[in-house]
């Protein structure tokens, strides 16, 4: 029996959607990494019960950290993106977390930069706070070990392709590292496909932009230390409109109500499945679709049929074009310079 609701929320579902197409569905994915990270900090004496944990978030991690703090008797202080909605603000308030939300801003790149600047201001005033550094501290990999073990048990690692939004790098990086470290696994057994929004610098697409919005949480305007570029085999850049079509199709075809990044990952996963039908393709759906009801699902009639969508295969980032581009990455250690 679970001792706290966070343990239940952090446990994902494995759902077979089609032959060799599997969805790893979370209610709130980052709960699994936040719980393990806080537990590790307590066990190693870095923090103590009653301390304040601080971080920046576009939404999911804020809720995850608040739950982990509630579970372990800690205080939580979050500098939140403009994208944090009313429901999440209310949940954080009731859980006792402090939320500082950035003023409305049309540029999510600027929003992210302002949040990090605010973190440094808070630390200057409160040096006793512990900055979780979800983007840079690999303690956020720890919680995914048990998830990787379950994937290995239920799907195996023979010809497995993992697809997911890159974001901070923790989920896709950790799962792939643990799966590849499995005894007897060959180097090509587990492939990793990363999904990015246009405008993200993580893999050199900062010179592009999406006329709709940047898909919050799967890209970055600043370097993230937890992104291990050398783990990725292939990259997909997917626009808001294409991700919307993927999310709507995922609900309509498979009854999985998930977020916008899940729609993008599903779109990429279907394509990878079609390219290599002999491989099992597992994609990550990191959250539910509730906070996307107004921005995505009420626009379901605008969704393009997936048969009408296909990526543009490119050789380098100078060829990037909306709404969808795909490029081999070949486990390159660092992103090459782009124009």
Number of C-alpha atoms within 10 A of each C-alpha: 5 7 8 13 11 21 16 14 17 21 17 20 13 18 14 14 15 12 12 16 20 20 23 21 22 21 19 20 24 25 27 29 27 29 24 19 23 24 18 17 15 14 11 10 10 10 19 15 12 12 15 19 23 22 23 27 25 22 21 19 22 30 24 24 33 27 27 28 26 17 17 16 14 21 21 27 25 25 25 25 25 21 17 18 15 10 10 15 20 12 14 22 12 10 16 17 25 19 18 16 20 17 10 11 12 9 11 21 18 11 21 21 13 16 23 15 12 16 18 13 12 15 14 11 9 11 11 12 19 18 18 19 19 26 21 16 16 18 19 27 24 20 24 24 20 14 21 21 15 14 18 16 10 10 17 18 24 15 17 23 25 25 33 30 28 29 25 25 26 27 28 27 26 25 23 25 19 18 24 20 13 14 7 10 15 13 9 14 16 23 23 26 29 27 28 29 34 30 24 24 20 24 24 19 23 20 14 17 16 17 11 9 16 22 25 19 19 21 27 28 17 15 14 19 15 23 24 20 20 14 22 24 19 18 23 28 28 29 25 24 22 23 27 28 26 28 29 30 22 19 15 12 9 13 11 21 23 24 25 32 31 31 29 34 31 29 29 29 27 19 17 20 18 11 10 12 14 12 21 24 31 29 28 26 30 24 20 18 23 13 20 17 14 10 11 22 22 11 13 16 9 13 18 16 12 15 6 6 15 15 18 17 15 14 12 15 20 13 11 20 20 19 19 24 22 24 20 16 22 15 15 14 12 13 13 10 8 13 8
